[in-house]
């Protein structure tokens, strides 16, 4: 079901049915219709919302753990993040919660990445308090 759901969501996102990270009513309707047409007639909008929340939370956890880490690579064929044993051991020592991802595949990672990677903060546009203070104190009004 996840594969069908994620593909329907990606299709709707590409059609513009997702605005600022939220689905339009028509987008939800189209996703539910796609699931019904795929042989899942009992799926409702609430089922879609709940499953999306679970999938997105899992993807965010993985994304936040591995984003920008040196030595790790995504293997599309095996559906695992891969690294040398030494790299894994160092990361697990620093963050014990990451141990489960060493032996747990992440199916449909690329579909989830397409859907939700723009929803994650990446630091662009950040300002320090010093910079913000300078920007506000340099404001002059000429009357």
N, CA, C and O atoms as CSV, one atom per row, in Angstrom:
chain,resi,resn,atom,element,x,y,z
A,1,UNK,N,N,0.803,-1.190,0.000
A,1,UNK,CA,C,0.000,0.000,0.000
A,1,UNK,C,C,0.852,1.261,0.000
A,1,UNK,O,O,0.508,2.237,-0.667
A,2,UNK,N,N,1.969,1.255,0.745
A,2,UNK,CA,C,2.802,2.454,0.831
A,2,UNK,C,C,3.311,2.885,-0.538
A,2,UNK,O,O,3.340,4.077,-0.847
A,3,UNK,N,N,3.710,1.922,-1.355
A,3,UNK,CA,C,4.214,2.250,-2.689
A,3,UNK,C,C,3.132,2.935,-3.522
A,3,UNK,O,O,3.398,3.933,-4.192
A,4,UNK,N,N,1.924,2.402,-3.481
A,4,UNK,CA,C,0.812,2.988,-4.236
A,4,UNK,C,C,0.489,4.375,-3.693
A,4,UNK,O,O,0.299,5.321,-4.457
A,5,UNK,N,N,0.428,4.489,-2.369
A,5,UNK,CA,C,0.130,5.776,-1.736
A,5,UNK,C,C,1.182,6.821,-2.087
A,5,UNK,O,O,0.841,7.930,-2.499
A,6,UNK,N,N,2.441,6.481,-1.930
A,6,UNK,CA,C,3.510,7.445,-2.202
A,6,UNK,C,C,3.540,7.852,-3.671
A,6,UNK,O,O,3.767,9.022,-3.981
A,7,UNK,N,N,3.316,6.912,-4.570
A,7,UNK,CA,C,3.262,7.271,-5.992
A,7,UNK,C,C,2.094,8.199,-6.289
A,7,UNK,O,O,2.239,9.148,-7.060
A,8,UNK,N,N,0.939,7.937,-5.688
A,8,UNK,CA,C,-0.216,8.822,-5.879
A,8,UNK,C,C,0.083,10.211,-5.324
A,8,UNK,O,O,-0.301,11.217,-5.921
A,9,UNK,N,N,0.759,10.266,-4.197
A,9,UNK,CA,C,1.107,11.554,-3.596
A,9,UNK,C,C,2.109,12.315,-4.461
A,9,UNK,O,O,1.969,13.521,-4.662
A,10,UNK,N,N,3.106,11.619,-4.967
A,10,UNK,CA,C,4.088,12.266,-5.848
A,10,UNK,C,C,3.397,12.792,-7.099
A,10,UNK,O,O,3.666,13.913,-7.530
A,11,UNK,N,N,2.511,11.995,-7.686
A,11,UNK,CA,C,1.771,12.448,-8.873
A,11,UNK,C,C,0.984,13.714,-8.573
A,11,UNK,O,O,0.997,14.659,-9.362
A,12,UNK,N,N,0.305,13.736,-7.445
A,12,UNK,CA,C,-0.488,14.919,-7.085
A,12,UNK,C,C,0.402,16.120,-6.783
A,12,UNK,O,O,0.061,17.248,-7.136
A,13,UNK,N,N,1.523,15.888,-6.142
A,13,UNK,CA,C,2.451,16.993,-5.866
A,13,UNK,C,C,2.961,17.585,-7.172
A,13,UNK,O,O,3.074,18.804,-7.301
A,14,UNK,N,N,3.267,16.737,-8.130
A,14,UNK,CA,C,3.738,17.219,-9.437
A,14,UNK,C,C,2.653,17.989,-10.178
A,14,UNK,O,O,2.956,18.861,-10.993
A,15,UNK,N,N,1.395,17.672,-9.902
A,15,UNK,CA,C,0.275,18.391,-10.526
A,15,UNK,C,C,-0.008,19.722,-9.830
A,15,UNK,O,O,-0.827,20.512,-10.301
A,16,UNK,N,N,0.665,19.965,-8.716
A,16,UNK,CA,C,0.461,21.214,-7.998
A,16,UNK,C,C,-0.611,21.152,-6.928
A,16,UNK,O,O,-1.117,22.188,-6.496
A,17,UNK,N,N,-0.964,19.951,-6.496
A,17,UNK,CA,C,-2.012,19.794,-5.484
A,17,UNK,C,C,-1.476,19.879,-4.062
A,17,UNK,O,O,-2.201,19.610,-3.104
A,18,UNK,N,N,-0.233,20.244,-3.926
A,18,UNK,CA,C,0.387,20.398,-2.606
A,18,UNK,C,C,0.960,21.800,-2.538
A,18,UNK,O,O,1.888,22.137,-3.273
A,19,UNK,N,N,0.413,22.607,-1.664
A,19,UNK,CA,C,0.802,24.010,-1.570
A,19,UNK,C,C,1.361,24.268,-0.179
A,19,UNK,O,O,0.698,24.008,0.825
A,20,UNK,N,N,2.580,24.777,-0.126
A,20,UNK,CA,C,3.254,25.059,1.147
A,20,UNK,C,C,3.227,23.857,2.090
A,20,UNK,O,O,3.037,24.010,3.297
A,21,UNK,N,N,3.416,22.677,1.539
A,21,UNK,CA,C,3.494,21.465,2.345
A,21,UNK,C,C,2.161,20.847,2.717
A,21,UNK,O,O,2.122,19.831,3.411
A,22,UNK,N,N,1.062,21.449,2.263
A,22,UNK,CA,C,-0.272,20.917,2.582
A,22,UNK,C,C,-1.003,20.520,1.312
A,22,UNK,O,O,-0.863,21.165,0.272
A,23,UNK,N,N,-1.780,19.458,1.405
A,23,UNK,CA,C,-2.551,18.994,0.261
A,23,UNK,C,C,-3.816,19.816,0.107
A,23,UNK,O,O,-4.441,20.199,1.095
A,24,UNK,N,N,-4.188,20.083,-1.123
A,24,UNK,CA,C,-5.482,20.697,-1.388
A,24,UNK,C,C,-6.553,19.627,-1.212
A,24,UNK,O,O,-6.255,18.432,-1.194
A,25,UNK,N,N,-7.791,20.064,-1.082
A,25,UNK,CA,C,-8.898,19.111,-0.973
A,25,UNK,C,C,-8.944,18.218,-2.200
A,25,UNK,O,O,-9.135,17.007,-2.089
A,26,UNK,N,N,-8.767,18.820,-3.378
A,26,UNK,CA,C,-8.777,18.033,-4.612
A,26,UNK,C,C,-7.611,17.046,-4.641
A,26,UNK,O,O,-7.751,15.927,-5.134
A,27,UNK,N,N,-6.472,17.463,-4.114
A,27,UNK,CA,C,-5.323,16.560,-4.037
A,27,UNK,C,C,-5.629,15.323,-3.211
A,27,UNK,O,O,-5.351,14.200,-3.631
A,28,UNK,N,N,-6.207,15.536,-2.027
A,28,UNK,CA,C,-6.607,14.391,-1.198
A,28,UNK,C,C,-7.614,13.509,-1.929
A,28,UNK,O,O,-7.499,12.284,-1.919
A,29,UNK,N,N,-8.595,14.137,-2.558
A,29,UNK,CA,C,-9.605,13.356,-3.285
A,29,UNK,C,C,-8.968,12.506,-4.377
A,29,UNK,O,O,-9.331,11.343,-4.558
A,30,UNK,N,N,-8.014,13.088,-5.105
A,30,UNK,CA,C,-7.342,12.349,-6.179
A,30,UNK,C,C,-6.482,11.207,-5.639
A,30,UNK,O,O,-6.404,10.142,-6.251
A,31,UNK,N,N,-5.843,11.429,-4.502
A,31,UNK,CA,C,-5.028,10.374,-3.882
A,31,UNK,C,C,-5.921,9.211,-3.457
A,31,UNK,O,O,-5.608,8.051,-3.728
A,32,UNK,N,N,-7.026,9.522,-2.795
A,32,UNK,CA,C,-7.967,8.478,-2.369
A,32,UNK,C,C,-8.511,7.735,-3.583
A,32,UNK,O,O,-8.623,6.509,-3.560
A,33,UNK,N,N,-8.849,8.464,-4.638
A,33,UNK,CA,C,-9.359,7.837,-5.862
A,33,UNK,C,C,-8.313,6.894,-6.466
A,33,UNK,O,O,-8.649,5.791,-6.898
A,34,UNK,N,N,-7.053,7.324,-6.497
A,34,UNK,CA,C,-5.981,6.474,-7.035
A,34,UNK,C,C,-5.851,5.189,-6.219
A,34,UNK,O,O,-5.624,4.118,-6.782
A,35,UNK,N,N,-5.993,5.290,-4.907
A,35,UNK,CA,C,-5.924,4.101,-4.055
A,35,UNK,C,C,-7.117,3.183,-4.304
A,35,UNK,O,O,-6.972,1.961,-4.331
A,36,UNK,N,N,-8.290,3.772,-4.483
A,36,UNK,CA,C,-9.476,2.955,-4.791
A,36,UNK,C,C,-9.287,2.226,-6.116
A,36,UNK,O,O,-9.592,1.038,-6.230
A,37,UNK,N,N,-8.779,2.949,-7.119
A,37,UNK,CA,C,-8.565,2.344,-8.439
A,37,UNK,C,C,-7.498,1.256,-8.403
A,37,UNK,O,O,-7.486,0.364,-9.252
A,38,UNK,N,N,-6.602,1.330,-7.423
A,38,UNK,CA,C,-5.540,0.330,-7.292
A,38,UNK,C,C,-5.990,-0.882,-6.471
A,38,UNK,O,O,-5.188,-1.763,-6.162
A,39,UNK,N,N,-7.269,-0.917,-6.124
A,39,UNK,CA,C,-7.780,-2.077,-5.407
A,39,UNK,C,C,-7.859,-1.918,-3.904
A,39,UNK,O,O,-7.948,-2.907,-3.177
A,40,UNK,N,N,-7.827,-0.686,-3.431
A,40,UNK,CA,C,-7.935,-0.422,-1.992
A,40,UNK,C,C,-9.173,0.443,-1.731
A,40,UNK,O,O,-9.046,1.615,-1.377
A,41,UNK,N,N,-10.372,-0.134,-1.906
A,41,UNK,CA,C,-11.599,0.665,-1.890
A,41,UNK,C,C,-12.020,1.203,-0.529
A,41,UNK,O,O,-12.854,2.107,-0.467
A,42,UNK,N,N,-11.477,0.683,0.550
A,42,UNK,CA,C,-11.921,1.134,1.868
A,42,UNK,C,C,-11.072,2.276,2.433
A,42,UNK,O,O,-11.331,2.745,3.541
A,43,UNK,N,N,-10.081,2.719,1.695
A,43,UNK,CA,C,-9.197,3.785,2.159
A,43,UNK,C,C,-9.939,5.119,2.124
A,43,UNK,O,O,-10.611,5.447,1.147
A,44,UNK,N,N,-9.803,5.885,3.217
A,44,UNK,CA,C,-10.432,7.198,3.314
A,44,UNK,C,C,-9.363,8.281,3.406
A,44,UNK,O,O,-8.172,7.991,3.522
A,45,UNK,N,N,-9.802,9.510,3.354
A,45,UNK,CA,C,-8.895,10.649,3.504
A,45,UNK,C,C,-8.165,10.574,4.849
A,45,UNK,O,O,-6.972,10.870,4.918
A,46,UNK,N,N,-8.861,10.186,5.907
A,46,UNK,CA,C,-8.217,10.068,7.219
A,46,UNK,C,C,-7.164,8.967,7.237
A,46,UNK,O,O,-6.129,9.114,7.888
A,47,UNK,N,N,-7.414,7.862,6.530
A,47,UNK,CA,C,-6.392,6.818,6.408
A,47,UNK,C,C,-5.147,7.371,5.734
A,47,UNK,O,O,-4.026,7.098,6.163
A,48,UNK,N,N,-5.347,8.153,4.671
A,48,UNK,CA,C,-4.226,8.757,3.943
A,48,UNK,C,C,-3.458,9.694,4.864
A,48,UNK,O,O,-2.228,9.649,4.905
A,49,UNK,N,N,-4.163,10.536,5.598
A,49,UNK,CA,C,-3.506,11.483,6.510
A,49,UNK,C,C,-2.684,10.751,7.569
A,49,UNK,O,O,-1.540,11.117,7.838
A,50,UNK,N,N,-3.270,9.722,8.164
A,50,UNK,CA,C,-2.571,8.984,9.220
A,50,UNK,C,C,-1.349,8.247,8.692
A,50,UNK,O,O,-0.294,8.258,9.326
A,51,UNK,N,N,-1.485,7.609,7.537
A,51,UNK,CA,C,-0.342,6.874,6.986
A,51,UNK,C,C,0.746,7.835,6.539
A,51,UNK,O,O,1.934,7.559,6.705
A,52,UNK,N,N,0.336,8.975,5.968
A,52,UNK,CA,C,1.318,9.985,5.574
A,52,UNK,C,C,2.100,10.467,6.790
A,52,UNK,O,O,3.317,10.640,6.715
A,53,UNK,N,N,1.419,10.683,7.897
A,53,UNK,CA,C,2.086,11.141,9.114
A,53,UNK,C,C,3.133,10.128,9.575
A,53,UNK,O,O,4.249,10.508,9.929
A,54,UNK,N,N,2.779,8.849,9.572
A,54,UNK,CA,C,3.730,7.799,9.973
A,54,UNK,C,C,4.938,7.750,9.039
A,54,UNK,O,O,6.084,7.717,9.487
A,55,UNK,N,N,4.664,7.746,7.742
A,55,UNK,CA,C,5.756,7.679,6.763
A,55,UNK,C,C,6.647,8.909,6.842
A,55,UNK,O,O,7.872,8.802,6.786
A,56,UNK,N,N,6.031,10.072,6.970
A,56,UNK,CA,C,6.807,11.316,7.019
A,56,UNK,C,C,7.667,11.368,8.276
A,56,UNK,O,O,8.818,11.799,8.217
A,57,UNK,N,N,7.129,10.937,9.406
A,57,UNK,CA,C,7.921,10.920,10.638
A,57,UNK,C,C,9.123,9.996,10.513
A,57,UNK,O,O,10.219,10.338,10.956
A,58,UNK,N,N,8.924,8.828,9.912
A,58,UNK,CA,C,10.030,7.888,9.714
A,58,UNK,C,C,11.080,8.492,8.778
A,58,UNK,O,O,12.280,8.417,9.042
A,59,UNK,N,N,10.609,9.093,7.682
A,59,UNK,CA,C,11.539,9.693,6.730
A,59,UNK,C,C,12.305,10.847,7.375
A,59,UNK,O,O,13.512,10.976,7.173
A,60,UNK,N,N,11.615,11.685,8.149
A,60,UNK,CA,C,12.282,12.814,8.795
A,60,UNK,C,C,13.357,12.345,9.766
A,60,UNK,O,O,14.432,12.939,9.842
A,61,UNK,N,N,13.070,11.289,10.500
A,61,UNK,CA,C,14.063,10.746,11.422
A,61,UNK,C,C,15.323,10.329,10.667
A,61,UNK,O,O,16.437,10.674,11.059
A,62,UNK,N,N,15.136,9.594,9.595
A,62,UNK,CA,C,16.273,9.126,8.799
A,62,UNK,C,C,16.990,10.304,8.149
A,62,UNK,O,O,18.218,10.382,8.182
A,63,UNK,N,N,16.242,11.200,7.570
A,63,UNK,CA,C,16.830,12.361,6.903
A,63,UNK,C,C,17.662,13.179,7.883
A,63,UNK,O,O,18.792,13.558,7.579
A,64,UNK,N,N,17.105,13.447,9.053
A,64,UNK,CA,C,17.819,14.258,10.038
A,64,UNK,C,C,19.063,13.553,10.566
A,64,UNK,O,O,20.052,14.209,10.895
A,65,UNK,N,N,19.024,12.233,10.651
A,65,UNK,CA,C,20.190,11.489,11.126
A,65,UNK,C,C,21.325,11.486,10.110
A,65,UNK,O,O,22.485,11.674,10.474
A,66,UNK,N,N,20.996,11.274,8.836
A,66,UNK,CA,C,22.028,11.036,7.837
A,66,UNK,C,C,22.357,12.242,6.960
A,66,UNK,O,O,23.366,12.232,6.254
A,67,UNK,N,N,21.540,13.256,6.994
A,67,UNK,CA,C,21.767,14.416,6.138
A,67,UNK,C,C,23.083,15.095,6.499
A,67,UNK,O,O,23.292,15.513,7.638
A,68,UNK,N,N,23.941,15.195,5.536
A,68,UNK,CA,C,25.211,15.879,5.723
A,68,UNK,C,C,26.280,15.066,6.423
A,68,UNK,O,O,27.366,15.584,6.681
A,69,UNK,N,N,26.010,13.811,6.739
A,69,UNK,CA,C,27.024,12.988,7.395
A,69,UNK,C,C,28.025,12.474,6.372
A,69,UNK,O,O,27.650,11.984,5.307
A,70,UNK,N,N,29.263,12.588,6.701
A,70,UNK,CA,C,30.321,12.104,5.832
A,70,UNK,C,C,30.488,10.600,6.022
A,70,UNK,O,O,30.410,10.094,7.142
A,71,UNK,N,N,30.717,9.899,4.928
A,71,UNK,CA,C,30.985,8.472,4.997
A,71,UNK,C,C,29.784,7.588,4.766
A,71,UNK,O,O,29.927,6.368,4.675
A,72,UNK,N,N,28.591,8.176,4.668
A,72,UNK,CA,C,27.372,7.403,4.442
A,72,UNK,C,C,26.867,7.638,3.037
A,72,UNK,O,O,26.976,8.738,2.495
A,73,UNK,N,N,26.316,6.595,2.459
A,73,UNK,CA,C,25.724,6.709,1.136
A,73,UNK,C,C,24.457,5.884,1.058
A,73,UNK,O,O,24.362,4.810,1.652
A,74,UNK,N,N,23.491,6.392,0.323
A,74,UNK,CA,C,22.233,5.674,0.120
A,74,UNK,C,C,22.407,4.684,-1.013
A,74,UNK,O,O,22.866,5.053,-2.094
A,75,UNK,N,N,22.047,3.432,-0.780
A,75,UNK,CA,C,22.113,2.401,-1.805
A,75,UNK,C,C,20.684,2.087,-2.239
A,75,UNK,O,O,19.926,1.453,-1.505
A,76,UNK,N,N,20.331,2.533,-3.428
A,76,UNK,CA,C,18.976,2.347,-3.940
A,76,UNK,C,C,18.632,0.866,-4.120
A,76,UNK,O,O,17.477,0.475,-3.946
A,77,UNK,N,N,19.605,0.058,-4.459
A,77,UNK,CA,C,19.345,-1.365,-4.696
A,77,UNK,C,C,19.013,-2.110,-3.401
A,77,UNK,O,O,18.088,-2.923,-3.373
A,78,UNK,N,N,19.757,-1.839,-2.339
A,78,UNK,CA,C,19.537,-2.549,-1.077
A,78,UNK,C,C,18.570,-1.829,-0.145
A,78,UNK,O,O,18.050,-2.428,0.797
A,79,UNK,N,N,18.327,-0.552,-0.403
A,79,UNK,CA,C,17.435,0.288,0.428
A,79,UNK,C,C,18.004,0.536,1.822
A,79,UNK,O,O,17.260,0.681,2.792
A,80,UNK,N,N,19.335,0.581,1.908
A,80,UNK,CA,C,20.020,0.848,3.169
A,80,UNK,C,C,20.964,2.026,2.995
A,80,UNK,O,O,21.453,2.305,1.900
A,81,UNK,N,N,21.208,2.722,4.130
A,81,UNK,CA,C,22.339,3.636,4.166
A,81,UNK,C,C,23.549,2.775,4.458
A,81,UNK,O,O,23.521,1.924,5.347
A,82,UNK,N,N,24.618,3.002,3.700
A,82,UNK,CA,C,25.801,2.164,3.846
A,82,UNK,C,C,27.009,3.000,4.225
A,82,UNK,O,O,27.155,4.151,3.814
A,83,UNK,N,N,27.867,2.384,5.021
A,83,UNK,CA,C,29.127,3.000,5.432
A,83,UNK,C,C,30.037,1.885,5.929
A,83,UNK,O,O,29.595,0.763,6.176
A,84,UNK,N,N,31.292,2.212,6.068
A,84,UNK,CA,C,32.231,1.250,6.640
A,84,UNK,C,C,31.839,0.994,8.091
A,84,UNK,O,O,31.250,1.854,8.746
A,85,UNK,N,N,32.171,-0.198,8.587
A,85,UNK,CA,C,31.827,-0.565,9.968
A,85,UNK,C,C,32.323,0.464,10.973
A,85,UNK,O,O,31.616,0.800,11.923
A,86,UNK,N,N,33.520,0.957,10.768
A,86,UNK,CA,C,34.109,1.938,11.683
A,86,UNK,C,C,33.263,3.216,11.740
A,86,UNK,O,O,33.069,3.790,12.811
A,87,UNK,N,N,32.769,3.649,10.594
A,87,UNK,CA,C,31.940,4.854,10.536
A,87,UNK,C,C,30.627,4.618,11.277
A,87,UNK,O,O,30.183,5.467,12.050
A,88,UNK,N,N,30.007,3.461,11.039
A,88,UNK,CA,C,28.774,3.120,11.752
A,88,UNK,C,C,29.012,3.098,13.260
A,88,UNK,O,O,28.240,3.683,14.020
A,89,UNK,N,N,30.069,2.430,13.691
A,89,UNK,CA,C,30.338,2.290,15.127
A,89,UNK,C,C,30.541,3.640,15.790
A,89,UNK,O,O,30.066,3.863,16.903
A,90,UNK,N,N,31.242,4.544,15.117
A,90,UNK,CA,C,31.438,5.887,15.675
A,90,UNK,C,C,30.111,6.633,15.800
A,90,UNK,O,O,29.862,7.299,16.805
A,91,UNK,N,N,29.266,6.521,14.782
A,91,UNK,CA,C,27.972,7.201,14.832
A,91,UNK,C,C,27.074,6.591,15.909
A,91,UNK,O,O,26.406,7.321,16.641
A,92,UNK,N,N,27.053,5.280,16.009
A,92,UNK,CA,C,26.220,4.607,17.011
A,92,UNK,C,C,26.679,4.964,18.420
A,92,UNK,O,O,25.860,5.100,19.330
A,93,UNK,N,N,27.975,5.116,18.596
A,93,UNK,CA,C,28.488,5.512,19.906
A,93,UNK,C,C,28.011,6.923,20.253
A,93,UNK,O,O,27.672,7.199,21.404
A,94,UNK,N,N,27.985,7.806,19.270
A,94,UNK,CA,C,27.537,9.180,19.504
A,94,UNK,C,C,26.017,9.282,19.604
A,94,UNK,O,O,25.488,10.065,20.394
A,95,UNK,N,N,25.319,8.480,18.791
A,95,UNK,CA,C,23.847,8.507,18.752
A,95,UNK,C,C,23.325,7.071,18.753
A,95,UNK,O,O,23.097,6.504,17.685
A,96,UNK,N,N,23.132,6.479,19.918
A,96,UNK,CA,C,22.707,5.072,19.978
A,96,UNK,C,C,21.403,4.772,19.229
A,96,UNK,O,O,21.201,3.644,18.779
A,97,UNK,N,N,20.529,5.749,19.093
A,97,UNK,CA,C,19.245,5.507,18.416
A,97,UNK,C,C,19.407,5.182,16.935
A,97,UNK,O,O,18.483,4.655,16.316
A,98,UNK,N,N,20.558,5.486,16.366
A,98,UNK,CA,C,20.779,5.249,14.937
A,98,UNK,C,C,21.066,3.776,14.636
A,98,UNK,O,O,21.041,3.363,13.477
A,99,UNK,N,N,21.333,2.996,15.662
A,99,UNK,CA,C,21.699,1.587,15.471
A,99,UNK,C,C,20.649,0.807,14.682
A,99,UNK,O,O,20.994,-0.066,13.885
A,100,UNK,N,N,19.379,1.114,14.897
A,100,UNK,CA,C,18.324,0.366,14.200
A,100,UNK,C,C,18.390,0.541,12.689
A,100,UNK,O,O,17.959,-0.347,11.953
A,101,UNK,N,N,18.919,1.665,12.207
A,101,UNK,CA,C,18.958,1.917,10.766
A,101,UNK,C,C,20.099,1.182,10.076
A,101,UNK,O,O,20.169,1.152,8.848
A,102,UNK,N,N,20.978,0.600,10.851
A,102,UNK,CA,C,22.072,-0.165,10.250
A,102,UNK,C,C,21.546,-1.438,9.595
A,102,UNK,O,O,22.081,-1.887,8.581
A,103,UNK,N,N,20.501,-2.016,10.176
A,103,UNK,CA,C,19.968,-3.280,9.660
A,103,UNK,C,C,18.512,-3.162,9.216
A,103,UNK,O,O,17.846,-4.174,8.996
A,104,UNK,N,N,18.025,-1.951,9.085
A,104,UNK,CA,C,16.625,-1.757,8.698
A,104,UNK,C,C,16.567,-1.046,7.351
A,104,UNK,O,O,17.107,0.048,7.187
A,105,UNK,N,N,15.911,-1.680,6.403
A,105,UNK,CA,C,15.808,-1.057,5.081
A,105,UNK,C,C,14.778,0.067,5.121
A,105,UNK,O,O,13.883,0.085,5.966
A,106,UNK,N,N,14.926,0.987,4.202
A,106,UNK,CA,C,14.019,2.126,4.099
A,106,UNK,C,C,13.415,2.075,2.703
A,106,UNK,O,O,13.946,2.641,1.748
A,107,UNK,N,N,12.300,1.386,2.619
A,107,UNK,CA,C,11.653,1.236,1.316
A,107,UNK,C,C,11.084,2.573,0.868
A,107,UNK,O,O,10.600,3.356,1.685
A,108,UNK,N,N,11.144,2.824,-0.411
A,108,UNK,CA,C,10.546,4.007,-1.041
A,108,UNK,C,C,11.190,5.320,-0.589
A,108,UNK,O,O,10.545,6.368,-0.622
A,109,UNK,N,N,12.441,5.272,-0.175
A,109,UNK,CA,C,13.132,6.464,0.321
A,109,UNK,C,C,13.107,7.592,-0.704
A,109,UNK,O,O,12.851,8.743,-0.349
A,110,UNK,N,N,13.367,7.279,-1.961
A,110,UNK,CA,C,13.426,8.337,-2.976
A,110,UNK,C,C,12.077,9.008,-3.193
A,110,UNK,O,O,12.025,10.213,-3.437
A,111,UNK,N,N,10.992,8.257,-3.109
A,111,UNK,CA,C,9.659,8.861,-3.221
A,111,UNK,C,C,9.402,9.799,-2.042
A,111,UNK,O,O,8.879,10.899,-2.216
A,112,UNK,N,N,9.771,9.356,-0.850
A,112,UNK,CA,C,9.580,10.192,0.335
A,112,UNK,C,C,10.468,11.433,0.268
A,112,UNK,O,O,10.061,12.525,0.665
A,113,UNK,N,N,11.667,11.250,-0.233
A,113,UNK,CA,C,12.575,12.388,-0.374
A,113,UNK,C,C,11.980,13.420,-1.324
A,113,UNK,O,O,12.022,14.619,-1.047
A,114,UNK,N,N,11.429,12.960,-2.434
A,114,UNK,CA,C,10.818,13.892,-3.376
A,114,UNK,C,C,9.657,14.644,-2.732
A,114,UNK,O,O,9.480,15.839,-2.967
A,115,UNK,N,N,8.884,13.958,-1.936
A,115,UNK,CA,C,7.725,14.587,-1.299
A,115,UNK,C,C,8.105,15.562,-0.194
A,115,UNK,O,O,7.542,16.654,-0.112
A,116,UNK,N,N,9.049,15.183,0.650
A,116,UNK,CA,C,9.227,15.923,1.894
A,116,UNK,C,C,10.574,16.605,2.082
A,116,UNK,O,O,10.773,17.264,3.102
A,117,UNK,N,N,11.494,16.479,1.157
A,117,UNK,CA,C,12.804,17.097,1.392
A,117,UNK,C,C,12.723,18.614,1.466
A,117,UNK,O,O,13.516,19.234,2.173
A,118,UNK,N,N,11.791,19.222,0.758
A,118,UNK,CA,C,11.665,20.681,0.819
A,118,UNK,C,C,10.995,21.157,2.100
A,118,UNK,O,O,11.000,22.352,2.392
A,119,UNK,N,N,10.418,20.236,2.869
A,119,UNK,CA,C,9.766,20.599,4.124
A,119,UNK,C,C,10.757,20.707,5.279
A,119,UNK,O,O,10.398,21.185,6.355
A,120,UNK,N,N,11.977,20.278,5.076
A,120,UNK,CA,C,12.971,20.270,6.147
A,120,UNK,C,C,13.825,21.513,6.083
A,120,UNK,O,O,14.232,21.945,5.004
A,121,UNK,N,N,14.096,22.085,7.238
A,121,UNK,CA,C,14.973,23.255,7.311
A,121,UNK,C,C,16.386,22.823,6.952
A,121,UNK,O,O,16.849,21.756,7.355
A,122,UNK,N,N,17.061,23.673,6.187
A,122,UNK,CA,C,18.432,23.342,5.802
A,122,UNK,C,C,19.426,24.410,6.229
A,122,UNK,O,O,20.614,24.309,5.925
A,123,UNK,N,N,18.949,25.431,6.930
A,123,UNK,CA,C,19.850,26.462,7.416
A,123,UNK,C,C,19.969,27.654,6.500
A,123,UNK,O,O,20.504,28.684,6.910
A,124,UNK,N,N,19.486,27.554,5.263
A,124,UNK,CA,C,19.566,28.717,4.393
A,124,UNK,C,C,18.581,29.757,4.901
A,124,UNK,O,O,17.463,29.430,5.297
A,125,UNK,N,N,19.001,30.989,4.884
A,125,UNK,CA,C,18.149,32.061,5.364
A,125,UNK,C,C,18.248,32.283,6.864
A,125,UNK,O,O,17.527,33.114,7.417
A,126,UNK,N,N,19.129,31.552,7.525
A,126,UNK,CA,C,19.255,31.735,8.961
A,126,UNK,C,C,19.979,33.034,9.277
A,126,UNK,O,O,20.791,33.509,8.484
A,127,UNK,N,N,19.683,33.603,10.433
A,127,UNK,CA,C,20.357,34.813,10.878
A,127,UNK,C,C,20.764,34.620,12.328
A,127,UNK,O,O,20.024,34.035,13.119
A,128,UNK,N,N,21.920,35.107,12.663
A,128,UNK,CA,C,22.326,35.092,14.059
A,128,UNK,C,C,21.680,36.284,14.743
A,128,UNK,O,O,21.210,37.207,14.077
A,129,UNK,N,N,21.656,36.268,16.069
A,129,UNK,CA,C,21.083,37.412,16.775
A,129,UNK,C,C,21.928,38.657,16.552
A,129,UNK,O,O,21.400,39.768,16.515
A,130,UNK,N,N,23.224,38.482,16.403
A,130,UNK,CA,C,24.093,39.632,16.141
A,130,UNK,C,C,23.753,40.250,14.789
A,130,UNK,O,O,23.649,41.472,14.676
A,131,UNK,N,N,23.580,39.421,13.768
A,131,UNK,CA,C,23.233,39.917,12.443
A,131,UNK,C,C,21.859,40.575,12.464
A,131,UNK,O,O,21.672,41.638,11.872
A,132,UNK,N,N,20.909,39.959,13.131
A,132,UNK,CA,C,19.565,40.535,13.213
A,132,UNK,C,C,19.602,41.875,13.924
A,132,UNK,O,O,18.911,42.814,13.526
A,133,UNK,N,N,20.413,41.967,14.984
A,133,UNK,CA,C,20.540,43.223,15.717
A,133,UNK,C,C,21.135,44.307,14.830
A,133,UNK,O,O,20.660,45.442,14.835
A,134,UNK,N,N,22.173,43.964,14.067
A,134,UNK,CA,C,22.786,44.935,13.146
A,134,UNK,C,C,21.792,45.408,12.103
A,134,UNK,O,O,21.746,46.593,11.772
A,135,UNK,N,N,21.007,44.498,11.592
A,135,UNK,CA,C,20.058,44.858,10.545
A,135,UNK,C,C,18.980,45.788,11.071
A,135,UNK,O,O,18.521,46.669,10.343
A,136,UNK,N,N,18.568,45.613,12.313
A,136,UNK,CA,C,17.528,46.494,12.844
A,136,UNK,C,C,18.108,47.814,13.313
A,136,UNK,O,O,17.426,48.835,13.226
A,137,UNK,N,N,19.347,47.838,13.811
A,137,UNK,CA,C,19.920,49.105,14.268
A,137,UNK,C,C,20.403,49.952,13.106
A,137,UNK,O,O,20.597,51.156,13.273
A,138,UNK,N,N,20.601,49.373,11.948
A,138,UNK,CA,C,21.035,50.138,10.784
A,138,UNK,C,C,19.870,50.716,10.000
A,138,UNK,O,O,20.068,51.319,8.945
A,139,UNK,N,N,18.678,50.540,10.498
A,139,UNK,CA,C,17.508,51.068,9.813
A,139,UNK,C,C,17.346,52.527,10.201
A,139,UNK,O,O,17.266,52.851,11.387
A,140,UNK,N,N,17.297,53.398,9.225
A,140,UNK,CA,C,17.118,54.829,9.472
A,140,UNK,C,C,15.931,55.322,8.674
A,140,UNK,O,O,15.762,54.987,7.501
A,141,UNK,N,N,15.130,56.107,9.320
A,141,UNK,CA,C,13.997,56.712,8.622
A,141,UNK,C,C,14.280,58.189,8.441
A,141,UNK,O,O,14.608,58.892,9.397
A,142,UNK,N,N,14.154,58.644,7.236
A,142,UNK,CA,C,14.349,60.059,6.942
A,142,UNK,C,C,12.992,60.694,6.730
A,142,UNK,O,O,12.252,60.318,5.822
A,143,UNK,N,N,12.674,61.653,7.570
A,143,UNK,CA,C,11.378,62.323,7.463
A,143,UNK,C,C,11.517,63.680,6.838
A,143,UNK,O,O,10.523,64.386,6.669
